């Protein structure tokens, strides 16, 4: 209870019932030649950095001094510096909110509970705003790390790092020297990211990230730090671990802190290097080969695009922050950029902030712009990647939900900060009309340019190489391929026999029907004779029924004989024999014999059983090819005759072939997609199976055929069944039109 005497004393002269917590861990550091004190709050595992003057004020708080006492003592020790009571109150309030002070004053519980609830809401908002990387509360792994440390300290020594650096360099040289072969051995996009590989990719991502985080924790132990939190996080829909090594901030050596930040990438580089050698020297069809490729991909991509990039708040960011001796680099850079925008865009005068870097502020502002832009690029790329992976399997709605949540999360924070900025009383009156008018004019001009200024635009679509004006020779009935009478390059005439097939079941059916027809004829003859000579009226009455059965049997026999004739496959036109697109080996169940694969013109496929409509070969003009372009329904209106087409084949990725569109897009959509163009076969078109085993495109897809150019002096560039991409130079579009097109293709709007 406050006494009358206390109420008469000035508030600045009263004793402050606040004192510094005795359990804080404190370390003396030097940043850019200046002294600083780093303080660890051991319960919340939070870390703070204070200048000499700030730390001095913290030490003065002993529960007995007043604001006036602290002000007087501060100005005496750090003369000629001065400090106002308002600044002192603000700083001490910040210390209390940060949990660095304790008090014996009453009614602290509601305030502590309110602070806890605010922290919980802030953490929940952070999780929702970064749905691709969600962290959950972890456990203390200190005992486990203490047990592992003696066995792993050698891994983080200088000589070990040099050795594995040579291993990584050797792996790069192996890939560089054999780059062409390396590229040909890589699987197609949808083969590598197909659902049959999801489990291995997920396990690989989880295991490599667990080892990555243990690299941080064990290296922190190596240099004398502690690690009191390791937990589960969801990284791009995959569960893995995270390791909190913020304790490294207590280490005075900046290079030790940088090594701890780089330890996870060091582990991944070692894994990727070893996996490169194992993948290169293992058989392509083995499971170990596929797993090693997954390790190579995940470790290299995560290191280059995420962990090693200082524009994202991952390992590269903290390494840069430690080496440059600028803690909270991102926050300071963002604040500098905000101050620039307030000063130049709104005309609000800025007071000098002694806690911000005073030199090279343009670098920090540029860093902020680059970091924001790169984060948007990464998030949008991940969302488009997930959408492309999930769409062929009817899971596009999951990608849409993630995209919507991620984009909203990235937009809410800057919008909320803007609202808070203008809600400060008197802030609107500080804005200068001249600066605001110029800013609005520039923003309006940029928006107008974004919406209306056209830029060159191209439509990208999948393609397959086919012979021009060719005829396909199909197996018209099921049967066993007994003999192929032609080979690739042979000239044939119309109706010339191309292949001979056998079908024992069909042959037996014809024989049985022939016997059945003879039996019916014999029965009709006997019944007719009995009716005429013996007056057997009952036998005579059966004659119409027997005649109907005879007609039916003869019709069946005629159809079966026609099918029997189809076993002798003939050319539908005159021309040159060319192979049909190769058929991939299909997986079989246990105990089943594998079907044929490759080309039916190959000798090893003699005796293969063919289904109806299996392509045996093609008959056409040699050297005359065309590309069949599959155009999505959203791009049909952009395709017109006369437009330039640039073609890049998967088998000739370094070459670009140019041609033009000579005809309009087909008016009817593709009912079925050629098997070789489906994503399941390594093509580019997502499909869904129908009831009869065909492959229908997920979205309406139209065809347009373009002639492929002649390539002088280079025989065999084009082959039937080659796949690739085509870019059609369409009418220019503005950036706004492209963005709207991307939104409408990603999200479906039903009216």
ZAVEXFI-802765 format. One line per field, with one value per residue (C-alpha): residue number from 1; residue in one letter; y, z, x. Coordinates in steps of 0.02 Angstrom, whole numbers. Layout:
% ZAVEXFI-802765
k <- [NUM  ...]
r <- [a  ...]
v <- [Y  ...]
w <- [Z  ...]
u <- [X  ...]
This chain:
% ZAVEXFI-802765
k <- [1  2  3  4  5  6  7  8  9  10  11  12  13  14  15  16  17  18  19  20  21  22  23  24  25  26  27  28  29  30  31  32  33  34  35  36  37  38  39  40  41  42  43  44  45  46  47  48  49  50  51  52  53  54  55  56  57  58  59  60  61  62  63  64  65  66  67  68  69  70  71  72  73  74  75  76  77  78  79  80  81  82  83  84  85  86  87  88  89  90  91  92  93  94  95  96  97  98  99  100  101  102  103  104  105  106  107  108  109  110  111  112  113  114  115  116  117  118  119  120  121  122  123  124  125  126  127  128  129  130  131  132  133  134  135  136  137  138  139  140  141  142  143  144  145  146  147  148  149  150  151  152  153  154  155  156  157  158  159  160  161  162  163  164  165  166  167  168  169  170  171  172  173  174  175  176  177  178  179  180  181  182  183  184  185  186  187  188  189  190  191  192  193  194  195  196  197  198  199  200  201  202  203  204  205  206  207  208  209  210  211  212  213  214  215  216  217  218  219  220  221  222  223  224  225  226  227  228  229  230  231  232  233  234  235  236  237  238  239  240  241  242  243  244  245  246  247  248  249  250  251  252  253  254  255  256  257  258  259  260  261  262  263  264  265  266  267  268  269  270  271  272  273  274  275  276  277  278  279  280  281  282  283  284  285  286  287  288  289  290  291  292  293  294  295  296  297  298  299  300  301  302  303  304  305  306  307  308  309  310  311  312  313  314  315  316  317  318  319  320  321  322  323  324  325  326  327  328  329  330  331  332  333  334  335  336  337  338  339  340  341  342  343  344  345  346  347  348  349  350  351  352  353  354  355  356  357  358  359  360  361  362  363  364  365  366  367  368  369  370  371  372  373  374  375  376  377  378  379  380  381  382  383  384  385  386  387  388  389  390  391  392  393  394  395  396  397  398  399  400  401  402  403  404  405  406  407  408  409  410  411  412  413  414  415  416  417  418  419  420  421  422  423  424  425  426  427  428  429  430  431  432  433  434  435  436  437  438  439  440  441  442  443  444  445  446  447  448  449  450  451  452  453  454  455  456  457  458  459  460  461  462  463  464  465  466  467  468  469  470  471  472  473  474  475  476  477  478  479  480  481  482  483  484  485  486  487  488  489  490  491  492  493  494  495  496  497  498  499  500  501  502  503  504  505  506  507  508  509  510  511  512  513  514  515  516  517  518  519  520  521  522  523  524  525  526  527  528  529  530  531  532  533  534  535  536  537  538  539  540  541  542  543  544  545  546  547  548  549  550  551  552  553  554  555  556  557  558  559  560  561  562  563  564  565  566  567  568  569  570  571  572  573  574  575  576  577  578  579  580  581  582  583  584  585  586  587  588  589  590  591  592  593  594  595  596  597  598  599  600  601  602  603  604  605  606  607  608  609  610  611  612  613  614  615  616  617  618  619  620  621  622  623  624  625  626  627  628  629  630  631  632  633  634  635  636  637  638  639  640  641  642  643  644  645  646  647  648  649  650  651  652  653  654  655  656  657  658  659  660  661  662  663  664  665  666  667  668  669  670  671  672  673  674  675  676  677  678  679  680  681  682  683  684  685  686  687  688  689  690  691  692  693  694  695  696  697  698  699  700  701  702  703  704  705  706  707  708  709  710  711  712  713  714  715  716  717  718  719  720  721  722  723  724  725  726  727  728  729  730  731  732  733  734  735  736  737  738  739  740  741  742  743  744  745  746  747  748  749  750  751]
r <- [x  x  x  x  x  x  x  x  x  x  x  x  x  x  x  x  x  x  x  x  x  x  x  x  x  x  x  x  x  x  x  x  x  x  x  x  x  x  x  x  x  x  x  x  x  x  x  x  x  x  x  x  x  x  x  x  x  x  x  x  x  x  x  x  x  x  x  x  x  x  x  x  x  x  x  x  x  x  x  x  x  x  x  x  x  x  x  x  x  x  x  x  x  x  x  x  x  x  x  x  x  x  x  x  x  x  x  x  x  x  x  x  x  x  x  x  x  x  x  x  x  x  x  x  x  x  x  x  x  x  x  x  x  x  x  x  x  x  x  x  x  x  x  x  x  x  x  x  x  x  x  x  x  x  x  x  x  x  x  x  x  x  x  x  x  x  x  x  x  x  x  x  x  x  x  x  x  x  x  x  x  x  x  x  x  x  x  x  x  x  x  x  x  x  x  x  x  x  x  x  x  x  x  x  x  x  x  x  x  x  x  x  x  x  x  x  x  x  x  x  x  x  x  x  x  x  x  x  x  x  x  x  x  x  x  x  x  x  x  x  x  x  x  x  x  x  x  x  x  x  x  x  x  x  x  x  x  x  x  x  x  x  x  x  x  x  x  x  x  x  x  x  x  x  x  x  x  x  x  x  x  x  x  x  x  x  x  x  x  x  x  x  x  x  x  x  x  x  x  x  x  x  x  x  x  x  x  x  x  x  x  x  x  x  x  x  x  x  x  x  x  x  x  x  x  x  x  x  x  x  x  x  x  x  x  x  x  x  x  x  x  x  x  x  x  x  x  x  x  x  x  x  x  x  x  x  x  x  x  x  x  x  x  x  x  x  x  x  x  x  x  x  x  x  x  x  x  x  x  x  x  x  x  x  x  x  x  x  x  x  x  x  x  x  x  x  x  x  x  x  x  x  x  x  x  x  x  x  x  x  x  x  x  x  x  x  x  x  x  x  x  x  x  x  x  x  x  x  x  x  x  x  x  x  x  x  x  x  x  x  x  x  x  x  x  x  x  x  x  x  x  x  x  x  x  x  x  x  x  x  x  x  x  x  x  x  x  x  x  x  x  x  x  x  x  x  x  x  x  x  x  x  x  x  x  x  x  x  x  x  x  x  x  x  x  x  x  x  x  x  x  x  x  x  x  x  x  x  x  x  x  x  x  x  x  x  x  x  x  x  x  x  x  x  x  x  x  x  x  x  x  x  x  x  x  x  x  x  x  x  x  x  x  x  x  x  x  x  x  x  x  x  x  x  x  x  x  x  x  x  x  x  x  x  x  x  x  x  x  x  x  x  x  x  x  x  x  x  x  x  x  x  x  x  x  x  x  x  x  x  x  x  x  x  x  x  x  x  x  x  x  x  x  x  x  x  x  x  x  x  x  x  x  x  x  x  x  x  x  x  x  x  x  x  x  x  x  x  x  x  x  x  x  x  x  x  x  x  x  x  x  x  x  x  x  x  x  x  x  x  x  x  x  x  x  x  x  x  x  x  x  x  x  x  x  x  x  x  x  x  x  x  x  x  x  x  x  x  x  x  x  x  x  x  x  x  x  x  x  x  x  x  x  x  x  x  x  x  x  x  x  x  x  x  x  x  x  x  x  x  x  x  x  x  x  x  x  x  x  x  x  x  x  x  x  x  x  x  x  x  x  x  x  x  x  x  x  x  x  x  x  x  x  x  x  x  x  x  x  x  x]
v <- [0  172  287  473  510  406  494  662  603  630  472  488  488  331  169  53  -123  -195  -286  -382  -569  -660  -811  -717  -775  -627  -620  -476  -457  -332  -290  -183  -130  -74  -159  -249  -364  -517  -579  -747  -765  -951  -991  -923  -954  -776  -673  -486  -373  -211  -71  -26  114  4  -137  -12  41  -141  -169  -15  -92  -170  -141  10  148  272  348  502  397  302  462  549  401  373  554  553  393  431  619  719  602  646  540  598  521  472  378  295  241  173  73  0  -46  -139  -232  -284  -342  -442  -540  -476  -399  -469  -378  -410  -297  -368  -409  -462  -620  -538  -442  -597  -694  -555  -555  -745  -735  -599  -705  -857  -755  -685  -860  -925  -782  -819  -1002  -957  -828  -957  -1115  -1194  -1202  -1227  -1256  -1344  -1334  -1446  -1539  -1517  -1627  -1573  -1746  -1831  -1704  -1720  -1908  -1890  -1748  -1852  -1965  -1825  -1686  -1750  -1712  -1525  -1509  -1411  -1564  -1658  -1508  -1496  -1681  -1673  -1513  -1613  -1748  -1617  -1544  -1719  -1747  -1582  -1631  -1800  -1716  -1582  -1700  -1818  -1684  -1749  -1926  -1857  -1762  -1912  -2020  -1900  -1954  -1848  -1723  -1824  -1985  -1912  -1822  -1954  -2027  -2188  -2083  -1973  -2088  -2093  -1905  -1874  -1994  -1921  -1743  -1789  -1885  -1757  -1616  -1714  -1736  -1552  -1496  -1615  -1537  -1369  -1441  -1545  -1404  -1288  -1414  -1424  -1237  -1231  -1180  -1261  -1323  -1335  -1356  -1478  -1506  -1553  -1438  -1461  -1409  -1406  -1535  -1650  -1679  -1652  -1578  -1405  -1367  -1203  -1153  -973  -1005  -980  -793  -804  -858  -712  -779  -729  -864  -999  -930  -932  -1113  -1164  -1077  -1167  -1339  -1396  -1352  -1437  -1598  -1587  -1554  -1710  -1812  -1745  -1779  -1959  -1986  -1921  -2057  -2193  -2138  -2130  -2303  -2396  -2481  -2364  -2481  -2510  -2428  -2360  -2268  -2181  -2136  -2064  -1955  -1892  -1850  -1758  -1657  -1611  -1569  -1466  -1371  -1333  -1272  -1161  -1091  -1087  -1119  -1038  -884  -735  -659  -787  -803  -969  -1018  -899  -751  -789  -822  -651  -571  -649  -609  -429  -412  -341  -436  -424  -379  -406  -298  -157  -163  -161  -14  84  50  102  264  301  274  382  522  526  457  539  684  636  698  560  577  503  326  283  96  87  73  246  191  110  128  110  -68  -111  -35  -133  -290  -267  -248  -400  -505  -466  -498  -661  -723  -694  -783  -933  -947  -931  -1055  -1182  -1159  -1181  -1333  -1412  -1369  -1452  -1607  -1626  -1579  -1741  -1841  -1738  -1654  -1479  -1413  -1446  -1341  -1204  -1201  -1190  -1053  -951  -967  -928  -773  -705  -733  -633  -490  -472  -419  -269  -214  -223  -127  9  22  34  168  283  249  342  508  654  543  592  778  746  689  821  839  867  705  609  676  630  457  426  484  366  221  258  261  96  17  83  13  -152  -164  -87  -91  -249  -356  -501  -653  -836  -988  -1142  -1311  -1493  -1579  -1747  -1779  -1878  -1922  -1802  -1878  -2051  -2204  -2313  -2501  -2574  -2749  -2763  -2915  -2987  -3117  -3176  -3091  -3234  -3139  -2961  -2961  -2785  -2681  -2495  -2408  -2537  -2474  -2556  -2550  -2531  -2695  -2773  -2896  -2820  -2947  -3115  -3153  -3310  -3334  -3513  -3470  -3385  -3531  -3656  -3548  -3550  -3739  -3763  -3648  -3741  -3905  -3825  -3761  -3933  -4011  -3890  -3923  -4112  -4097  -3991  -4118  -4265  -4175  -4131  -4311  -4381  -4262  -4305  -4493  -4547  -4415  -4364  -4201  -4170  -4172  -4060  -3935  -3915  -3860  -3671  -3672  -3764  -3642  -3494  -3577  -3610  -3428  -3370  -3492  -3443  -3259  -3294  -3399  -3258  -3134  -3254  -3289  -3103  -3086  -3232  -3139  -2987  -3088  -3058  -2872  -2767  -2592  -2464  -2358  -2355  -2278  -2314  -2416  -2319  -2379  -2335  -2244  -2357  -2435  -2427  -2583  -2588  -2652  -2823  -2912  -3054  -3211  -3119  -3123  -2952  -2885  -2825  -2661  -2557  -2574  -2720  -2711  -2772  -2957  -2985  -2947  -3095  -3202  -3054  -3053  -2899  -2818  -2741  -2568  -2599  -2501  -2614  -2479  -2324  -2300  -2130  -2019  -2031  -1870  -1780  -1744  -1633  -1584  -1612  -1470  -1495  -1325  -1296  -1223  -1061  -1032  -1076  -896  -843  -965  -900  -950  -864  -857  -907  -1070  -1112  -1297  -1378  -1567  -1661  -1760  -1601  -1480  -1366  -1337  -1232  -1266  -1131  -1151  -1066  -1113  -1148  -1198  -1157  -1254  -1404  -1362  -1521  -1557  -1710  -1855  -1962  -1914  -2020  -2130  -2060  -1882  -1921  -1872  -2054  -2097  -1950  -1829  -1660  -1680  -1724  -1855  -1963  -2142  -2183  -2342  -2420  -2390  -2233  -2073  -1916  -1743  -1663  -1500  -1476  -1487  -1448  -1498  -1403  -1481  -1384  -1442  -1470  -1386  -1481  -1492  -1501  -1610  -1681  -1846  -1921  -1763  -1798  -1965  -2024  -2009  -1875  -1758  -1579  -1403  -1273  -1085  -997  -810  -744  -566  -459  -454  -340  -403  -378  -488  -623  -613  -627  -775  -860  -830  -897  -1052  -1085  -1048  -1091  -956  -1024  -896]
w <- [0  -49  102  104  113  -41  -138  -103  -176  -361  -464  -532  -355  -296  -279  -428  -367  -516  -517  -643  -645  -561  -679  -838  -937  -989  -1112  -1166  -1356  -1477  -1637  -1767  -1631  -1508  -1341  -1321  -1192  -1250  -1125  -1126  -1043  -994  -975  -1140  -1227  -1292  -1326  -1319  -1362  -1268  -1283  -1134  -1080  -1095  -996  -863  -838  -823  -686  -592  -568  -394  -325  -219  -344  -427  -601  -536  -458  -619  -724  -609  -600  -789  -832  -706  -772  -958  -962  -1068  -1125  -1064  -1049  -1027  -903  -1044  -1136  -973  -937  -1113  -1100  -929  -991  -1136  -1015  -912  -1063  -1121  -958  -900  -739  -591  -461  -294  -336  -325  -467  -592  -641  -757  -848  -870  -933  -1056  -1118  -1140  -1238  -1351  -1383  -1424  -1547  -1628  -1647  -1721  -1847  -1895  -1926  -2035  -2133  -2175  -2210  -2306  -2148  -1987  -1824  -1670  -1492  -1466  -1326  -1244  -1334  -1227  -1151  -1321  -1397  -1249  -1279  -1467  -1460  -1417  -1566  -1692  -1645  -1776  -1911  -1876  -1875  -2005  -2083  -2100  -2182  -2305  -2346  -2381  -2478  -2595  -2605  -2654  -2784  -2855  -2868  -2963  -3081  -3110  -3162  -3264  -3363  -3400  -3414  -3574  -3506  -3337  -3418  -3519  -3362  -3271  -3267  -3337  -3222  -3191  -3175  -3035  -2950  -2987  -2844  -2845  -2792  -2664  -2517  -2556  -2584  -2421  -2323  -2403  -2363  -2183  -2152  -2234  -2136  -1973  -2008  -2059  -1892  -1793  -1885  -1809  -1635  -1630  -1701  -1569  -1437  -1520  -1493  -1316  -1346  -1288  -1378  -1279  -1414  -1554  -1627  -1774  -1918  -2078  -2222  -2391  -2328  -2261  -2075  -2020  -1874  -1828  -1703  -1605  -1588  -1538  -1394  -1519  -1500  -1333  -1418  -1436  -1593  -1747  -1853  -1732  -1746  -1936  -1935  -1828  -1952  -2098  -2014  -2083  -2262  -2232  -2186  -2340  -2455  -2387  -2413  -2590  -2636  -2576  -2658  -2824  -2830  -2775  -2904  -3044  -3014  -2968  -3087  -3144  -3096  -2917  -2769  -2704  -2870  -2851  -2668  -2708  -2844  -2719  -2596  -2732  -2782  -2609  -2534  -2683  -2712  -2527  -2508  -2663  -2662  -2476  -2342  -2430  -2490  -2371  -2442  -2344  -2155  -2159  -2132  -2261  -2178  -2006  -2077  -2162  -2003  -1899  -2020  -2047  -1858  -1884  -1776  -1831  -2006  -2083  -1957  -1971  -2160  -2161  -2041  -2149  -2303  -2206  -2152  -2332  -2392  -2253  -2289  -2479  -2518  -2378  -2330  -2146  -2064  -1979  -1816  -1811  -1743  -1658  -1661  -1851  -1960  -2016  -2164  -2329  -2291  -2477  -2463  -2325  -2422  -2578  -2472  -2410  -2587  -2649  -2499  -2520  -2707  -2687  -2553  -2670  -2811  -2700  -2626  -2796  -2873  -2735  -2754  -2944  -2920  -2798  -2914  -3062  -2959  -2885  -3037  -3137  -2990  -2953  -2800  -2873  -2736  -2607  -2707  -2725  -2537  -2498  -2628  -2562  -2380  -2419  -2523  -2397  -2257  -2351  -2385  -2212  -2119  -2229  -2237  -2048  -2024  -2142  -2047  -1880  -1950  -2002  -1844  -1739  -1685  -1787  -1912  -2058  -2027  -2042  -2222  -2350  -2496  -2624  -2582  -2572  -2741  -2827  -2746  -2800  -2976  -2989  -2916  -3036  -3184  -3131  -3112  -3282  -3361  -3272  -3338  -3512  -3580  -3686  -3689  -3804  -3756  -3802  -3774  -3712  -3759  -3764  -3929  -4006  -4171  -4299  -4482  -4601  -4691  -4626  -4604  -4450  -4469  -4324  -4262  -4306  -4196  -4045  -4083  -4073  -4189  -4292  -4423  -4477  -4664  -4676  -4588  -4563  -4726  -4841  -4979  -4983  -5097  -5047  -4979  -4967  -4825  -4680  -4539  -4499  -4335  -4262  -4143  -4089  -4005  -4162  -4271  -4156  -4157  -4349  -4352  -4226  -4323  -4485  -4401  -4329  -4501  -4578  -4437  -4464  -4652  -4621  -4496  -4617  -4757  -4645  -4582  -4760  -4819  -4671  -4700  -4886  -4881  -4710  -4680  -4522  -4489  -4324  -4412  -4550  -4419  -4354  -4523  -4501  -4331  -4401  -4547  -4426  -4327  -4489  -4544  -4374  -4376  -4554  -4505  -4356  -4467  -4594  -4457  -4384  -4556  -4585  -4420  -4472  -4631  -4526  -4447  -4610  -4583  -4741  -4780  -4797  -4919  -5022  -4943  -4834  -4673  -4514  -4333  -4225  -4061  -3940  -3802  -3626  -3520  -3406  -3226  -3196  -3046  -2965  -3072  -3230  -3387  -3450  -3609  -3761  -3764  -3888  -4073  -4153  -4296  -4174  -4189  -4002  -4008  -4121  -4031  -3933  -3900  -3975  -3918  -4040  -4099  -4053  -4181  -4282  -4390  -4492  -4679  -4743  -4833  -4757  -4688  -4684  -4504  -4414  -4232  -4151  -4027  -3881  -3841  -3677  -3694  -3608  -3746  -3899  -3933  -3937  -4076  -4255  -4426  -4471  -4294  -4263  -4170  -4080  -4043  -3919  -3911  -3753  -3851  -3922  -3777  -3844  -4014  -4062  -4222  -4298  -4401  -4422  -4393  -4559  -4500  -4367  -4206  -4217  -4178  -4079  -3921  -3907  -3848  -3804  -3773  -3858  -3721  -3750  -3713  -3543  -3383  -3329  -3481  -3456  -3566  -3519  -3527  -3364  -3398  -3311  -3360  -3426  -3413  -3572  -3526  -3629  -3567  -3571  -3538  -3372  -3457  -3634  -3751  -3937  -4074  -4206  -4322  -4384  -4513  -4448  -4548  -4649  -4563  -4699  -4666  -4505  -4533  -4396  -4295  -4297  -4247  -4225  -4044  -3990  -3858  -3815  -3793  -3918  -3890  -4003  -4022  -3988  -3979  -3845  -3673  -3524  -3357  -3283  -3415  -3380  -3192  -3216  -3332  -3201  -3066  -3171  -3217  -3036  -2957  -3033  -3021  -3040  -3079]
u <- [0  68  87  49  235  267  131  213  379  410  385  562  630  541  634  611  564  659  825  929  898  1042  1032  1075  1228  1335  1481  1592  1614  1687  1592  1682  1804  1669  1630  1463  1384  1286  1158  1069  899  909  724  658  826  828  983  1013  1160  1190  1315  1423  1305  1149  1228  1281  1099  1047  1177  1118  946  965  789  839  882  763  755  844  982  1011  1009  1132  1249  1242  1283  1425  1506  1480  1500  1468  1325  1151  995  816  695  577  716  767  588  569  732  692  518  598  712  562  462  614  616  786  717  622  517  437  291  116  -6  128  33  -96  41  148  -3  -45  135  128  -35  37  192  83  -22  135  210  47  44  224  179  30  130  264  164  308  416  316  410  342  406  557  648  817  947  1094  1125  1119  1238  1357  1361  1390  1516  1673  1638  1606  1727  1851  1723  1734  1923  2021  2103  1939  1858  2003  1988  1802  1830  1941  1807  1677  1795  1824  1637  1618  1759  1678  1515  1603  1713  1568  1434  1353  1337  1284  1142  1082  1077  962  779  639  553  396  494  599  454  322  217  318  468  381  416  603  613  521  633  789  736  695  857  971  891  908  1094  1103  1033  1142  1289  1240  1217  1376  1483  1412  1468  1638  1668  1599  1419  1258  1103  942  810  785  614  505  465  364  476  384  256  395  428  609  707  771  909  919  1103  1071  1191  1332  1299  1387  1549  1670  1756  1656  1738  1681  1504  1518  1579  1430  1314  1397  1406  1238  1288  1455  1364  1253  1401  1487  1328  1304  1486  1481  1311  1380  1512  1391  1261  1389  1463  1301  1180  1039  897  953  867  1033  1054  886  918  1090  1014  885  1024  1121  969  906  1077  1136  973  945  1125  1127  950  909  1041  1189  1094  1108  948  845  853  942  1124  1198  1112  1182  1356  1354  1289  1428  1569  1511  1485  1310  1184  1003  1060  889  797  922  922  731  728  851  743  587  671  722  543  470  594  590  417  318  432  436  595  696  790  964  963  1129  1088  1086  1243  1297  1404  1351  1166  1130  1197  1073  928  977  992  813  744  842  790  605  611  707  587  440  531  571  396  310  432  398  211  217  329  205  60  149  188  13  -94  -73  -139  -294  -216  -206  -322  -185  -62  -194  -226  -40  -17  -163  -108  74  37  -88  38  171  50  -28  130  177  -5  -22  141  78  -87  3  118  -25  -127  3  -78  -11  78  -34  1  188  168  218  98  236  327  163  104  267  262  82  122  272  172  28  147  224  52  -1  157  128  -49  -37  142  160  316  363  263  277  167  256  184  239  275  312  401  300  324  239  88  130  21  32  28  -69  -103  -287  -319  -228  -97  82  207  278  377  414  447  518  648  673  714  631  517  345  194  14  -60  113  128  225  209  132  46  -30  -174  -205  -369  -433  -377  -464  -620  -622  -600  -740  -855  -817  -863  -1019  -1073  -1048  -1149  -1293  -1292  -1292  -1435  -1538  -1509  -1558  -1714  -1766  -1742  -1839  -1983  -1996  -1973  -2031  -2163  -2070  -2161  -2068  -1898  -1966  -2026  -1845  -1779  -1815  -1729  -1578  -1569  -1564  -1424  -1331  -1345  -1281  -1136  -1088  -1089  -977  -865  -852  -802  -675  -601  -589  -496  -387  -344  -297  -158  -66  -31  -20  41  -101  1  160  315  465  459  500  496  348  384  475  373  442  458  307  319  241  167  262  251  198  304  359  280  373  467  564  518  426  550  684  726  713  527  489  361  291  105  22  -137  -258  -196  -13  89  205  284  250  246  291  415  591  663  496  445  324  302  133  107  -12  -88  -181  -356  -302  -172  -276  -330  -146  -96  -113  -41  121  190  371  399  560  581  700  706  751  880  960  944  1082  999  849  752  642  486  317  136  51  -123  -251  -265  -381  -562  -589  -488  -378  -484  -334  -152  -17  59  233  173  96  187  184  291  408  311  238  49  -42  -176  -305  -346  -519  -623  -551  -369  -341  -258  -365  -290  -334  -377  -441  -292  -288  -167  -73  56  209  334  509  648  775  944  1077  1228  1156  1070  963  928  741  671  494  436  559  488  525  455  399  390  268  298  124  58  143  62  87  151  -22  -102  27  -3  -191  -166  -57  -188  -331  -230  -183  -352  -521  -655  -831  -966]
